[in-house]
Each structure stands twice: as C-alpha cells, then as structure tokens.
Amino acid sequence: MRSIIIEGSMAVNAVLRSKYRKVLTVFYNTAKLQRKRNLNRIKNIKQILSKAEIKKIKIEGVDQDWFEQHAIGKTHGGIAALVSERSYQKLDELLKPKPLVIFFLDGIEDPFNLGYTIRSLYAAGIDGIVMKQRNWFEVDNIIIKSSAGTSELIPIALEEDQAKLLSFFKSRDYTIACADKSNGQSIYQSELKPPLLIVIGGEKRGIKSKILEHADLRLIIPYEGDFTESLPLHSAATIIAFEILRQRNNLHKSVIERNYRNI
C-alpha cells in the first residue's frame, strides 16, 4: 500500500473526515504545543489530535527537523499526517438512487487548477466528478490544499475510455451536456436539471469531436464585449455549477410556494 505525507490543519482535518482514504499516523510538532503566543494554533492542533484519538489513529510527537525533512512548504502549522492512497469510485458506485449532476473534467492536468475546480463544484453542491486516469497520487497534497479539503469529501471516479463513459451515462438516461463556446445555447436559457453529465474540456484541446457528437445539449457561457477566447476550465466549471445551483434553488422555492398555496 502506497502512502504519502499531507500537511496543514485543513488537509489533516479533511483526511480525518474522508471516506476515501485511511489515515495511518498523525504527526504534531511538540514545541508548537508549548508556545503561548498562538493559542488558536495550539487549540487547532489539540482538536485534531482529539479526533485522531477517537478514531484510534496513531499519534506521534516530532520536532521541527522532522517537518523540515518531510513537509513541502512552510505552512504546515506543526501538523501533518501519513495517509494511504485515495480510493476512487467506479462509475456504477458514483451514482446514487436519486438522479445526480456529475461533472466530467476532460483534459485537466494541473493539480492546483484541479483543486480549485473541485472546491467550486463542492461548494455548488455538485454530486460527483469523473476524471481521466493519471498518477494523481504524487500531487495529492497539492490537490487537498488547493481544494480546501473538499477533494476528500466528494465522490470521484476515474475513467480513460470515453466511449464507455458516455455509454454508461446514456444507458441511465443522463443528459450529456458539453460546454462548447462555438456552437451552443446559453446556460441561462438551458434547463440544467438531473440526471445530467456536464462535460468540460481543457483550455488547450477543448472537448474532442467524438464527445460532442454524443452531446444532447451544447452550452455556451455568454461573454460581454468582444471577448472570444475560452475561459479557464476552473472558471467555466464554476460558472456552470453555480447556474445549476441557482436553478435548483429556484425549483425548490417554486415547489414550496406551490405547496403553500395548496394548503
């Protein structure tokens, strides 16, 4: 079993909550707990250690030299954890009984961009993510930090076979919606409700033509002025995700108002 060191209170808190990986050991800087000048940091470390104790996870006090040898940056705050490799879901495990909204991030490579995107999708209430297979393990620490820990909380599936992916969602009556800046209808004039698979391509290559051929719906994000270039994947995903959230909230509000009138 492969393992990796992740660092910082946000990251460690996230892996302690995660269903998708095992926390093997929590490390803390013993000197940090003895200092009185940063009470909030001390409180934070103690809370993390308490959570680890409840889960019966091994806890180890170490010195500053340990962090200088094992930590990537200087923002660890005296807390780190040794964790297992993340487990990813199979496509059939990704879907729950109820209809969902899933994002397929096609062509994303930069771990910071991926982390920022996951954070936005999680905040908008998106149900799950599909990505291409690659060695994400080596950059897990970056993804966890840049996603503010949300990468540990949202279901993610890896799938390299795009034909299999599209066939899977089509067979379950999902609408395949592709972001296509050159030929589509505005996201604000589209009905974005589950079951729905949103496909967003990378900035360099966009969405492959074979995927676009299977699209039930092509979406564009209206721009202001004479801007004609593509938005970064993170920006496009965020805008579409929050439009889905807006439509969900409006639908929920309409149902409540309808039920109230019928009382």
N, C-alpha and C positions, 0 to 999 in steps of 0.2 A: 504493500500500500504506500503510495507516494504521499508526502506531507510537505507543508510549506509554512513558513512563519508569516503571520499577518500582524500588523501593529496599529496602535492607537485605540483609544477607548471606543470610538464609534464603530470601528471594524470589529473589535473583540465583542462588543455588545451584540452586534449583528450576527456573528457566527454562533454566539450562545443561544440566539433565538431561532437559528436556521434549522430547517428540517432536512437540508440537502448536504450537510457535511458533518463530520464528527470533530469535536474539539478534544485534542489529546492532552495538552498541558497549557495552563495559563501562567505566564511569567510576569513578575512585577519587580520594579526597582525598589529594593528595601530602603534605600536612602530617601526616596521620594516620600515615603510614609512618615519619616522622622522630621521632615521640614515643616515649619509652621507658616510659611509665607504664602502658600497657595492651598487654602483649606478646601476650595472647590475641587481641585485635582485630587487631593487626598480622599475626599468623600467619594469621588467618582471611582477611584481605584478600589476602595473598600466595598462599594456596591457591586462592582464586577466580581471581586473575589467571593463575595457572599453568594452571588448567582452561581459561580463555579462550584462552590461547596455544596449547594443544594443539589446540583446535578452530579455530584460526586466526581468532579473532574480534578485531575492532579494539579496542584498549585506549587509553584517554585519561586522563591525569592532569589533574585540575582543582583549583581552590581552593575554599575554604569558600563564597565568594559564589555559585559555580555551584550548590551544594547548596541554598543559601537561596532561589535563584530557581526551582529545578526540583523539589525534594523537597517532599512534602506535609507530613511531620511532622519530628520531631527524632530519630527512632530509626533513621535510615539507616545509622549507623555508618561513614560515609565510603565507602559502596559503592552503586552504582546501575547500571542497565542500560537501554539503549534497545532495545525489543523490538517485534516485529511483532504484529499481531492474532492471537489464538489461532484455530487451525483446529478446528472441531467435526466430529464424525463424522456420517455419515448412518446411518440406522437399520441398514441391512444391513452397514455397516462396524463397527458396535458389537459385533456378535455374532461370537464365535469358533466354531470347530468344536465345541467342547465345550459342554454346557448351562451357562448362566450364571444369576446372580442380578443383576437390574437394578432400580434404583430410579427411579421417575418422581416427581419433586418438582413437584406440581401446585399452582401459586399462590404459590410462593416469590418474594419481591421484594427483601427487604433483603439487601444484599451481605455484611454481617457474618454474618447468620444462614445464608446460603448457604455461606460459607466454613467456618463451624463444622460445618455438616452434612456437607460434603464431607470434612472432616478425620476425622469419626467413621466415615463409610462406608468410607473408605480404610483406616482402622485395623482395621475389622472384616472386611476382605477382600472387600468388595462389588466386583463386576466392572465395573460401569459405571453411568452416570447419564443420564437423559433429563430435559430441562427445556423449558419453553416458550421460544419465541424472544422476545428483547428485546435492548436495547442493553447487553449486559454489558461491552462494551469499555471504557466510560468508568469502570467501577468495578473493572477487573481488578486494580489494585494492592491494593485492599481485600480482594478475594476471595483473592488469592495469600497475603497476610499472615495473614488470619484462618483460612485453611485450613492454615497451616504449610507451604505449598508443595505440598500434595497435589493441589490443583486442576490443577497442571501435569502430574500423573502418571497420573490416572485418565481413562479414555475418557468423553467426554461428547457426547451428541447433542442437538440442538435440534429440536423438532417442535411446531408450533402446532396441527395438525389431529389432534385427539384420536381421532376415528373411524379415521383412517389408522393412528395409533399402536396402538390396540387390535387392529385387524385384522391388522396386521403381526405382533404377538406371538402372537395366536391362531393364525394360519396356520403358525406354527413350534412349535405345541404348548406354548406357555408357559402356566403357570397365572397368572391375573390375580388378585392378592390386594390388597384395598383395606382400609386402616385405617378402620374405621367404629365409633366409640365407642358408637353407639346400638343396633347390631344385628350381632353377630358372635360368634365364638368366641375364646377366649383364645389368645394367641400361644404360650403354653406347652403348649397341647393341640393345636396345629396342626403339620402336617408341612411345614416350610418348606425344601424342597429344590429345586434347579434341575431343569428350566428354570422360572424364576419371575420375574414382574414385580410388584414391590411399588409400589402407588400410595399416596402420602401427600399429603393436601390441606393448604392453608394454614390458619392458625388462624382467619382471618376468614370464609372462604367454605366451607372444607371441600372435600370431593370432590363434583363435580357428579353429579346423579342419573343422567345418561346413562352415566357411567363405572361407577357402582355397578351398573347394570343388566347390565353385561358381566362383573361380578366372578364368578370361580369360587369365591372364598374371601373372606369378610369377617372381619377381625381386630379384636380389642379388646385393649387393654393393661389388665390388671386393676389397679384402684386400691385403696388402703387407706382405710378410713373412709368418710366421706360426700362425698368429692370427686367432682363430676360434670362438671366443665369439661373442655375439650380441653387436651392438652399442647401446648407449642410444637412446631412442625414439627421443629426440630432434636432435641428430646428424644425425640419419638415415633420418628423415623428411627433415632436411636442405639439405643434400647431394642430395636427390632425387628431391627436389623442385628446386634447382639451376641447376640440369641437365635438368629439364623441361624448365626452363628459357633459358638455353643455346640453346636447340633445337628450342624453339620459335624464338629466335633472329636469328638463322641461317636460319630458314624458311623464316622469314621476309626479311632477307638480300638477299636470293635467289630470292624471288619474285621481289624485287626492281631491282636486276641485270637483271632478265629476261625481265622485262618491259622496262628497259633502252635499251637492245639490240634490242627490237622490235620497238623502235622509229625511 
